[in-house]
Amino acid sequence: DLRRLRISSIDSIEVDENLMQAIATEPRLMPHLHLSLQHGDDMILKRMKRRHLRDDAIRFTEEARRLRPEMTFGADIIAGFPTETDAMFENSLKLVDDCALTWLHVFPYSARPGTPAARMPAVDGATIKERAARLRAAGADRVSLHLQEQVGRPHSVLMESPHMGRTEQFTEVRFKVAQQEGAVVDAVIEGRSADHLLA
């Protein structure tokens, strides 16, 4: 009986044909997926013991968008993992555009004692901070582009509070007039701020 189903986190390597079919045909499945990417460089992914490679993530996002053009993606990305070179970091930065990521969760690497990564050559703190800032800036650019594209479009918004809800794509919408909490409201987007839509 639920009108909306949202997958909160997914590893592209675990996706099977049934999920792709659901993305293409199930209107209750929201066109927003949060991906556990972690990095955009294959060597760093291997050192993280991740099962996917860079191209796996790109192929998945391209196919998901082909099946559902309005699909948006969030992702977790770590900046400054041990041994990360400038070129490796650039692969992560480029992944933001290659996968058309909109909602980034950027984490500066911090060592956890006893882990294999803690024994690897570390990236210095200032570099980690600078790389995290560059990733966040790239994410902010993608959010701005997404918000601008929504102005003038109709959306079904699930109200989380009387004046705030989320579109199918997980975009926050603020309402001038109070709405019923928990209701799904049809609205036309009238404008945007730096980080949310206005209706």
N, C-alpha and C positions, 0 to 999 in steps of 0.2 A: 504493500500500500504506500510505501515511501515514494514521493515524487522525485527525490534527488538522491543519488549515490555518488560519493566522491572517494576516489582512491587517494589516500594520504601520502603514500611513499611507495616507490617501485624501483626495482633494479631492472634495467632494460634486458639483461641476459635471462631473466626469469619469465619474460613475456612469451606467451604461447598463442596459437592460432585462435583459441577461444576468446582470449582477451581482445585480440585485434578485431574479431568479429563483433564483440560487444561494443568496442569503441565506434565501429562503423554503424551499428544498427540499433543500439539501446539508448533511447532518448533520455532515460533516467540517469545514465552515467554522464556525469558532468565533464565538459571539455577542458579539464584542467588536471594535469598530472604532475606530482612532485617526484623528481628523479634523484636517486642516490648516486650522483656522478662522482663526487669527491675531487676529480682532477681531469685535466684534458690531455695529459701526456701518457703514452703507453708505458714507458719505463717507470714512472712514478706510480701508475696504477698497479703495476706488477709488484713494486716494493710495498704498496699498501695491501697487497694480497687481494685485490679486487678481481672479480672474475670477468668483467667486461673490459673492452678496449675502446679507445676513442671512436673508432668507426662504428662500433656496435651502437653507441649512443646516437650518433648522427643518423645512422640508418633507421633506428627506431623512431626518432622524432620526425624524420621526413615521411615515414610511412604513416605515422599517426596523424600528421597534418594532411596527408593525401586523403585519408579516410574521413577525417573530420577537420575541415579547413579552419574552423574557429578555435581549434585546440591551442591552449597555452601551457607552458611548462614552468615549473619551479625547479630549483636544483640546489643541492648542497655542494659547495666547493671549498676546498682547503687551500690556503695560501701559505707558501713557505715550508712545505713538507721537506724533511731532511734530504739533501742532495739535489733539491730543485734548482736548476740553472735558470738563467734568463730565458733561454730558448724554451725550456720546459714550461716555465710560467706563461710565456707567450702562447703556448698551445692551450693552456687553460683559458686565457683571455679570449682567444679566438673562438673557443668552444661556445662562448656566450652567443655569438652571432651564428656559428655553424649549426647550433641546435635551436636557435631562436628562443633562447631562455628569457623569460620575463621576470619571474620572482626568484631572486638569488638570495640564498642564505650563505654568506661568506664567513668562514672561520679561519682566523690566523692560527697556524699550527702552534701547539704548546706540547712539550714533551711530557709523556706519562712514564714514570719510572717502571722499569722491568719490561717494557715493550721493545720489540726489535727496532722500531724507529728511533727510540731514545739512544741507541748505540750507533746510529748512522751519523755521518757528518752533518752538523746543523747549519741552517741558514741564519745569518745574524738578525737580531731583533728588528733593527731599523728597516732592513730589506723586507722582512715579513710584513711589517706594518705598511710599508709603501705599496707592496703588491696587493695586500688586502684592500687598501684604499682604491687602487686602480680597478680591481674587480667590482667593488661597490659602485664606483662611478659608471662602469659599463652597465651594471644592472640598473642603475637609475636612468640611464639613457634609454634602455629597453622599456622600462616602466613608462617613461614619458611618451614614447612612441605608441605604446599600447593604449594609454589613456586618451591620447589625441584621436586615435582611430575609432574610439567608442562614441565620441561626441556626435549627437544626432541619431544614434542608433537605438532601437528598442531593446530592452533586456527584461528578463524575468529575474527579480531580485528577492532573495530569501532574507527576510528581516531578522537581524540578530538583536536589535534593540529598536525602540520607536523611531529613531532617526538614522539608523545605520543598517545596511544589509550588504549582501554580496551577490554579484552576477554569477552566471553559470561558470564563468572563467575565473572565479575567486576574486574579482576586482571589488574593492570596497566602494560602496555608493552611500553618499550622505543625502538625506531628504530634508527639505525645508519644512514640510508638513509631516507630522507624526503619522506612522503607519502601525498596523497591528503586528506586534512581535510574534515571530513564528510563521507569519503569512508569506506566501510567494506573491509579490506585487509586480504587475506589468508596468514598466516605466520607460519613458524616453529620456536618454541622457542629455541634459541641457548644457553641461560644462564640465570642467575638471579643475582640480587644484594640482599641487605638485605630486601628491601621492594617492588621490582618490577621485572618484567621479561625483557629479552633482546631479540631482534629479528633483 
